[in-house]
Amino acid sequence: MNKTALIAMSGGVDSSVAASLLLQEGYDCRGVTMRLYRNADIGLNQFHTCCSRRDMEDASQVAFDLDIPFEVLDYTEEFKAQIIEKFIRVYEEGGTPNPCIDCNRYMKFDHLLEYAAANGMEYVATGHYARVEQEDGRFILKKGRDASKDQSYVLYMLTQKQLAHIRFPLGELTKEQVRQIAGEKGFVNAHKHDSQDICFVPDGDYASFMEGYTGRKHMPGDFLDEEGRAVGRHRGAACYTLGQRKGLGLAMGEPVYVCGKNMAENTVTVGKEASLFRSHLIADELNWIPFDALQGERKVQVCTRYHAKEQTAVARILDDGRLQLDFDTPQRAMTPGQAVVLYEGELVLGGGTIREVF
């Protein structure tokens, strides 16, 4: 009896090639595209972001070319509640959210795994560049072979139960090899550009998106210098992220950066770049992959943002169950709300959500 796989097809080249490779391995495959929102509901042109009509048509065409069943699953209400509204809430609370990780957690590897199981499908497969292996009776997650495309950072939250039913067919390939396969297959999306920004904010203007979506205008407030003196006016503290330099509209004789925010007072503190560096962070909402819990102190490599260069730190669990990382050298603009992911070589140990930096 052939193995069965539900292929999450976004309309892009990666998931299309993932489906083709699993077919070659003898899997019985079914393609699905997740409708996560309707573009008109969030003020977007239907042809300029994922979940567009074109993306669904591209996914459908590839499924037709591969002769596999295909359908669109509507998860718009779940995406609104679990991704978009959390995105807005975290910004309004002073953090910087990571909606792509939340989408993987709650949509691709929660709802899709449930759907697959309910329909007798053993695996869910995606076009992520990462690898799942088994070692000593436990599933482990490793980086993709193509370091420039590795997506393990956004997958650190996967559980043992989930990893047992996930396939990443592209884990051993480079992007160039994937495009070559797509071209040889004649896929309509073989040369389609990769999506770059958050899917529901493709222009990167998070502040305007939040205002348009909620109908709430951000309240202007004071920019403060590091001595607490007002140096200008901002358009709302939620509109800024730690480390931001562009778009401040301040003339202070030297470059200044967002160094802090006080949401209760609606103030944004700016200062020199040197003020952005911290040596410690605390994270919660932890998930560990090769073991159930981190024991003792452990020297690890750490990423505090997607595609950041790994940094060395000592990891330990505090008495309250949270993770503390003490870095060998100070790190720039580590941001509450972002994910922190721990590695040993190619192995993903796990990670969590940054809550404090000091």
ChimeraX attribute file (.defattr): number of C-alpha atoms within 10 A of each C-alpha:
attribute: neighborCount
match mode: 1-to-1
recipient: residues
	/A:1	6
	/A:2	9
	/A:3	13
	/A:4	19
	/A:5	25
	/A:6	29
	/A:7	27
	/A:8	22
	/A:9	31
	/A:10	25
	/A:11	27
	/A:12	24
	/A:13	27
	/A:14	23
	/A:15	25
	/A:16	30
	/A:17	27
	/A:18	24
	/A:19	29
	/A:20	22
	/A:21	15
	/A:22	20
	/A:23	18
	/A:24	9
	/A:25	11
	/A:26	12
	/A:27	18
	/A:28	19
	/A:29	26
	/A:30	22
	/A:31	26
	/A:32	22
	/A:33	21
	/A:34	21
	/A:35	19
	/A:36	22
	/A:37	21
	/A:38	16
	/A:39	18
	/A:40	9
	/A:41	9
	/A:42	15
	/A:43	13
	/A:44	17
	/A:45	10
	/A:46	15
	/A:47	12
	/A:48	16
	/A:49	21
	/A:50	23
	/A:51	21
	/A:52	21
	/A:53	17
	/A:54	15
	/A:55	21
	/A:56	22
	/A:57	15
	/A:58	21
	/A:59	29
	/A:60	23
	/A:61	18
	/A:62	29
	/A:63	25
	/A:64	13
	/A:65	14
	/A:66	17
	/A:67	12
	/A:68	16
	/A:69	14
	/A:70	20
	/A:71	15
	/A:72	14
	/A:73	13
	/A:74	14
	/A:75	14
	/A:76	13
	/A:77	12
	/A:78	15
	/A:79	20
	/A:80	14
	/A:81	11
	/A:82	16
	/A:83	23
	/A:84	18
	/A:85	14
	/A:86	17
	/A:87	21
	/A:88	22
	/A:89	16
	/A:90	16
	/A:91	21
	/A:92	17
	/A:93	15
	/A:94	23
	/A:95	23
	/A:96	22
	/A:97	21
	/A:98	20
	/A:99	20
	/A:100	15
	/A:101	18
	/A:102	21
	/A:103	18
	/A:104	18
	/A:105	20
	/A:106	15
	/A:107	21
	/A:108	17
	/A:109	23
	/A:110	15
	/A:111	16
	/A:112	22
	/A:113	21
	/A:114	14
	/A:115	14
	/A:116	20
	/A:117	15
	/A:118	10
	/A:119	10
	/A:120	11
	/A:121	19
	/A:122	17
	/A:123	22
	/A:124	28
	/A:125	26
	/A:126	25
	/A:127	24
	/A:128	21
	/A:129	25
	/A:130	28
	/A:131	23
	/A:132	19
	/A:133	12
	/A:134	12
	/A:135	9
	/A:136	7
	/A:137	7
	/A:138	13
	/A:139	18
	/A:140	23
	/A:141	24
	/A:142	24
	/A:143	23
	/A:144	23
	/A:145	17
	/A:146	17
	/A:147	13
	/A:148	11
	/A:149	17
	/A:150	20
	/A:151	21
	/A:152	25
	/A:153	25
	/A:154	23
	/A:155	23
	/A:156	27
	/A:157	24
	/A:158	21
	/A:159	19
	/A:160	17
	/A:161	9
	/A:162	15
	/A:163	20
	/A:164	18
	/A:165	18
	/A:166	20
	/A:167	23
	/A:168	19
	/A:169	24
	/A:170	26
	/A:171	23
	/A:172	14
	/A:173	15
	/A:174	18
	/A:175	15
	/A:176	10
	/A:177	13
	/A:178	20
	/A:179	19
	/A:180	15
	/A:181	18
	/A:182	22
	/A:183	16
	/A:184	10
	/A:185	15
	/A:186	12
	/A:187	23
	/A:188	19
	/A:189	20
	/A:190	20
	/A:191	13
	/A:192	12
	/A:193	9
	/A:194	10
	/A:195	12
	/A:196	10
	/A:197	12
	/A:198	15
	/A:199	17
	/A:200	21
	/A:201	17
	/A:202	16
	/A:203	15
	/A:204	13
	/A:205	10
	/A:206	19
	/A:207	20
	/A:208	14
	/A:209	19
	/A:210	24
	/A:211	13
	/A:212	14
	/A:213	15
	/A:214	11
	/A:215	9
	/A:216	9
	/A:217	13
	/A:218	18
	/A:219	11
	/A:220	13
	/A:221	17
	/A:222	20
	/A:223	25
	/A:224	22
	/A:225	19
	/A:226	14
	/A:227	9
	/A:228	13
	/A:229	11
	/A:230	15
	/A:231	15
	/A:232	16
	/A:233	16
	/A:234	22
	/A:235	18
	/A:236	20
	/A:237	28
	/A:238	26
	/A:239	17
	/A:240	24
	/A:241	21
	/A:242	22
	/A:243	22
	/A:244	15
	/A:245	18
	/A:246	12
	/A:247	8
	/A:248	17
	/A:249	10
	/A:250	17
	/A:251	10
	/A:252	11
	/A:253	6
	/A:254	8
	/A:255	13
	/A:256	22
	/A:257	22
	/A:258	25
	/A:259	24
	/A:260	23
	/A:261	22
	/A:262	13
	/A:263	16
	/A:264	9
	/A:265	10
	/A:266	19
	/A:267	22
	/A:268	30
	/A:269	23
	/A:270	28
	/A:271	21
	/A:272	15
	/A:273	17
	/A:274	13
	/A:275	17
	/A:276	20
	/A:277	17
	/A:278	17
	/A:279	16
	/A:280	19
	/A:281	22
	/A:282	22
	/A:283	23
	/A:284	19
	/A:285	14
	/A:286	19
	/A:287	19
	/A:288	21
	/A:289	21
	/A:290	20
	/A:291	14
	/A:292	9
	/A:293	14
	/A:294	16
	/A:295	10
	/A:296	9
	/A:297	12
	/A:298	14
	/A:299	16
	/A:300	19
	/A:301	20
	/A:302	24
	/A:303	19
	/A:304	26
	/A:305	18
	/A:306	16
	/A:307	14
	/A:308	10
	/A:309	10
	/A:310	15
	/A:311	17
	/A:312	17
	/A:313	20
	/A:314	16
	/A:315	23
	/A:316	19
	/A:317	19
	/A:318	11
	/A:319	7
	/A:320	7
	/A:321	13
	/A:322	16
	/A:323	22
	/A:324	21
	/A:325	24
	/A:326	18
	/A:327	20
	/A:328	12
	/A:329	13
	/A:330	16
	/A:331	16
	/A:332	16
	/A:333	23
	/A:334	26
	/A:335	25
	/A:336	23
	/A:337	21
	/A:338	21
	/A:339	28
	/A:340	27
	/A:341	29
	/A:342	26
	/A:343	23
	/A:344	13
	/A:345	11
	/A:346	15
	/A:347	16
	/A:348	23
	/A:349	24
	/A:350	25
	/A:351	26
	/A:352	23
	/A:353	23
	/A:354	25
	/A:355	19
	/A:356	15
	/A:357	18
	/A:358	11
